[in-house]
């Protein structure tokens, strides 16, 4: 017992040396007006757009132009009607593809697969927003175009089921 008491006193005195001498300050949260009016909105993501375009170029996808944008809600101050904050829900990708023939579904489907493979490099969790966004693809030939819009997970699911070429195009054209 005589050995334990000096040991406990040493532990207590050392622990007391590690107590903070001042109370830590709390980080201030962004101030959101009480009368905030939320509106759906999109915001360009120029840095991410450059990264996506660079990846498309590296994949030798000639005639493909890609951009990314955040989709979410603007908080507008109801007094001034000016936006005070933006909350990102998801990142959406917009891809324009110049092609020679819109009737060659196998070729369009193969291009689609290559584009989706590139976009796989920008997964939810590594880009703004907690939700999977949409992919908008516009195949263009002269004045004619074929537009597809589907959620990122639909593209992954279709490829996981082994769909390729025309089958992939047809499946994602339904979404």
Backbone torsions as a table, in degrees:
resi	resn	phi	psi	omega
1	UNK	NA	-38.0	-179.3
2	UNK	-64.3	-29.1	179.4
3	UNK	-79.4	-29.1	-177.2
4	UNK	-73.0	-40.4	-177.2
5	UNK	-60.7	-49.7	177.7
6	UNK	-61.5	-35.7	179.1
7	UNK	-64.1	-47.0	178.9
8	UNK	-62.5	-40.1	178.3
9	UNK	-63.4	-39.1	178.2
10	UNK	-64.8	-45.2	179.9
11	UNK	-62.2	-44.3	-179.2
12	UNK	-64.7	-42.4	-178.8
13	UNK	-68.9	-36.5	177.0
14	UNK	-68.5	-39.1	178.3
15	UNK	-64.3	-38.2	179.9
16	UNK	-64.5	-29.5	178.9
17	UNK	-68.6	-21.2	-176.3
18	UNK	-96.1	0.6	177.5
19	UNK	-70.6	140.8	179.2
20	UNK	-66.3	145.3	-178.8
21	UNK	-86.5	-14.7	176.6
22	UNK	-139.5	158.9	179.3
23	UNK	-76.5	129.7	179.0
24	UNK	-64.5	144.2	179.9
25	UNK	-83.5	142.2	176.8
26	UNK	-79.4	141.0	176.0
27	UNK	-70.5	136.9	-178.7
28	UNK	-81.5	134.4	177.3
29	UNK	-80.5	153.9	177.8
30	UNK	-59.6	140.5	-179.0
31	UNK	-82.8	120.1	176.9
32	UNK	-111.7	125.1	-178.8
33	UNK	-57.1	148.2	179.8
34	UNK	-63.6	-33.7	-178.4
35	UNK	-99.9	53.3	-178.0
36	UNK	-80.0	131.3	175.5
37	UNK	-107.8	119.6	-177.8
38	UNK	-92.3	138.6	176.7
39	UNK	-138.3	138.6	176.3
40	UNK	-62.2	142.8	-178.0
41	UNK	-157.8	164.2	174.8
42	UNK	-125.9	149.0	176.8
43	UNK	-135.2	135.0	178.3
44	UNK	-62.4	147.0	175.0
45	UNK	-120.4	79.2	-173.3
46	UNK	-61.8	-39.0	-179.9
47	UNK	-66.8	-45.5	177.9
48	UNK	-65.4	-38.8	177.7
49	UNK	-58.4	-42.3	178.1
50	UNK	-63.2	-41.3	179.3
51	UNK	-63.8	-42.8	-179.4
52	UNK	-66.0	-44.1	179.6
53	UNK	-63.6	-40.1	177.0
54	UNK	-60.7	-40.8	178.5
55	UNK	-66.6	-38.7	177.3
56	UNK	-63.7	-44.3	179.1
57	UNK	-62.9	-42.2	179.8
58	UNK	-63.6	-29.0	178.3
59	UNK	-83.4	5.1	178.8
60	UNK	59.0	40.5	176.2
61	UNK	-93.2	81.2	-179.7
62	UNK	-66.8	143.4	179.3
63	UNK	79.3	9.7	179.6
64	UNK	-108.1	126.2	174.8
65	UNK	-119.7	130.4	-175.1
66	UNK	-131.6	143.0	174.4
67	UNK	-137.4	162.6	177.0
68	UNK	-128.4	146.1	175.7
69	UNK	-144.5	148.6	177.3
70	UNK	-86.3	138.4	174.8
71	UNK	-118.5	134.4	-178.8
72	UNK	-177.0	-142.9	-176.7
73	UNK	-127.5	134.0	169.0
74	UNK	-89.3	140.5	171.6
75	UNK	-99.9	117.7	177.5
76	UNK	-102.2	131.2	174.3
77	UNK	-67.2	120.4	-176.1
78	UNK	-67.6	-18.1	177.7
79	UNK	-78.3	-43.7	-174.5
80	UNK	-104.5	-13.7	-175.7
81	UNK	58.4	31.6	177.4
82	UNK	-112.8	143.1	178.9
83	UNK	-68.8	136.8	179.2
84	UNK	-115.0	-17.6	177.1
85	UNK	-160.7	163.4	176.9
86	UNK	-134.6	131.4	177.5
87	UNK	-113.5	117.7	-178.0
88	UNK	-80.5	129.0	174.8
89	UNK	-95.3	-41.6	-175.8
90	UNK	-156.8	166.3	171.7
91	UNK	-111.7	127.6	178.1
92	UNK	-107.4	147.1	178.8
93	UNK	-113.6	137.7	177.7
94	UNK	-120.4	123.6	-175.8
95	UNK	-128.9	128.7	174.9
96	UNK	-112.1	131.0	-176.7
97	UNK	-125.8	120.4	175.5
98	UNK	-85.1	123.9	179.8
99	UNK	-131.4	163.1	178.9
100	UNK	-85.0	-33.9	-170.6
101	UNK	-140.4	115.1	178.9
102	UNK	-79.3	-9.2	-179.2
103	UNK	-90.3	-11.6	179.5
104	UNK	-84.2	83.3	-174.2
105	UNK	-64.0	-33.5	178.1
106	UNK	-63.3	-45.3	-180.0
107	UNK	-64.5	-42.9	178.3
108	UNK	-62.9	-42.0	178.5
109	UNK	-64.3	-38.6	177.5
110	UNK	-66.9	-41.0	175.2
111	UNK	-62.7	-42.8	178.6
112	UNK	-58.0	-44.4	179.8
113	UNK	-61.9	-42.3	178.8
114	UNK	-63.8	-40.8	178.6
115	UNK	-63.4	-45.1	-179.7
116	UNK	-64.5	-34.8	177.5
117	UNK	-63.3	-40.7	176.6
118	UNK	-64.7	-44.7	-178.9
119	UNK	-66.8	-21.5	174.4
120	UNK	-58.5	-24.0	179.3
121	UNK	-75.0	-0.1	-179.7
122	UNK	-128.3	67.1	-173.8
123	UNK	-78.4	157.4	172.8
124	UNK	-56.9	137.0	-175.7
125	UNK	103.1	-25.6	176.7
126	UNK	-107.6	-7.4	179.0
127	UNK	-124.5	165.2	-177.3
128	UNK	-60.1	141.6	175.1
129	UNK	96.2	143.2	-177.8
130	UNK	-85.0	-14.0	-176.3
131	UNK	-104.1	154.7	173.1
132	UNK	-69.6	132.5	-178.4
133	UNK	-92.3	-165.6	-179.1
134	UNK	-107.2	155.7	172.5
135	UNK	-117.5	124.1	176.2
136	UNK	-111.2	120.2	180.0
137	UNK	-122.6	130.8	177.0
138	UNK	-119.4	108.3	172.8
139	UNK	-84.6	126.3	-175.9
140	UNK	-125.5	134.3	175.3
141	UNK	-136.0	104.8	-174.9
142	UNK	62.1	-123.7	179.3
143	UNK	-92.4	-7.7	-178.4
144	UNK	-90.9	150.1	178.1
145	UNK	-150.5	155.4	174.0
146	UNK	-124.7	119.5	-176.9
147	UNK	-109.0	134.7	175.6
148	UNK	-123.9	142.4	174.2
149	UNK	-141.7	123.2	-178.3
150	UNK	-153.2	159.4	179.2
151	UNK	-76.4	147.4	-177.8
152	UNK	-50.6	-42.6	-177.1
153	UNK	-65.5	-28.2	177.6
154	UNK	-67.3	-38.8	177.5
155	UNK	-64.9	-41.5	178.8
156	UNK	-67.2	-42.2	-178.5
157	UNK	-63.8	-43.4	-179.5
158	UNK	-62.9	-41.4	179.2
159	UNK	-70.8	-34.6	178.1
160	UNK	-65.0	-28.3	177.0
161	UNK	-81.9	1.1	175.9
162	UNK	87.3	11.5	179.6
163	UNK	-73.2	136.4	-178.8
164	UNK	-142.6	166.1	173.6
165	UNK	53.3	-134.4	-176.7
166	UNK	-60.0	-36.2	179.6
167	UNK	-62.8	-42.1	178.4
168	UNK	-63.9	-45.7	178.6
169	UNK	-59.1	-48.7	-178.9
170	UNK	-61.8	-42.6	-179.2
171	UNK	-62.3	-45.5	-177.0
172	UNK	-79.5	-17.2	175.7
173	UNK	-74.9	-18.3	178.1
174	UNK	-81.5	-22.4	-171.6
175	UNK	-75.1	NA	NA
